[in-house]
């Protein structure tokens, strides 16, 4: 029998709500942003072999939104 892999941790309702609020605020500047998009982008960043500094990945994530 194969054992199920237990997730490292789950987000609390408060954490999910906070992510949704951030996504809603960012969507005011760029309509492409949603909680799902933001979650996917951050998951991809976290799964990479190297964690770049925040000033690098924030600029990439939001592209020219604030130009």
Order of alpha helices (4+ residues) and beta strands (2+ residues): alpha-alpha-alpha
